[in-house]
Structures are given as C-alpha cells and as structure tokens.
Amino acid sequence: MKKGLTLIEAGIATVVFTLVLLSMLSIFGQGNLYLRKSRLRIVGYNAARGIVEQYFNWTGGSYSLDGLSGAAGVVDQAYSNPPNAVTVNSVSYAPTLTVDSAPCVTNQPGAQCTGGPPLSNSELKQVDVTVTWSGGSFTITTLKANY
C-alpha cells in the first residue's frame, strides 16, 4: 500500500479550503459595508440632533423658530437654508427643518381627534429635522411649545 495523497484528493481538499476561505472573506466584506453605513448614519443623527438643539428656543436670537422665516411668529413650512449643509469625510449632509402645527394627541389608541391639540396651533409646533446624504436619510421629530 502506498501512503500519501492522490491528485484527486489534493484537488478536492483545495476546492473545499477555497470555499471555506471565500465564505469567511464575504463575511468580512459584509461587516465592512455595514460599518460604513453605520458611520454615515451616526454622522447624520448627530447633525440632526445638533440642529434640534440649535433651534431649541421659540423666540430670540438668530437660531430661534420665529426667526426662520423672517416674518412675525413661527411659520409652518420646510426650511432648507438655514440650516446649512455639512460635509464630513467628503460626504455632504443636507438638513431640512420642517415646522408644522402639532398633531392632535389622544390618550386612547385608535381614537379620533376632535377639538385639536390641547394648546392652540400658535403655541405648539411639531419640528421635524431630516438630514439626507447619498444613500440614506435620518429624521428626528420633536414638539416645541411656546410657554
């Protein structure tokens, strides 16, 4: 009896080893892609959060809700400049700030709103900040009250 590997056995072992190695490399490739998307999303989230914090005040100052439109009071509309676009690591993040009348809130799930929100529309606003970049977007929604 001869001891050792035949050419067929060596070929099969090489194919099996190659398949295992390629499957492991594809896992690293998918992980790297997910990591890149997560980094973009984190920067988008931080940009949106910064804009929400920047426009925290209802009145007064250059970064206030009533100073966005240049008109008296807070005007319901979308604003894309300000806030200005931000570029991080050669990726441009374009924010849009939308001010709208606050939705009616009920304590009962599925209940119909009658009578509107607890405060008048001039005192309670819904503020949406959407940051968009190539390949994704992120939105933060908050309510602002004038009291």
Disulfide bonds with the S-S distance in Angstrom:
none
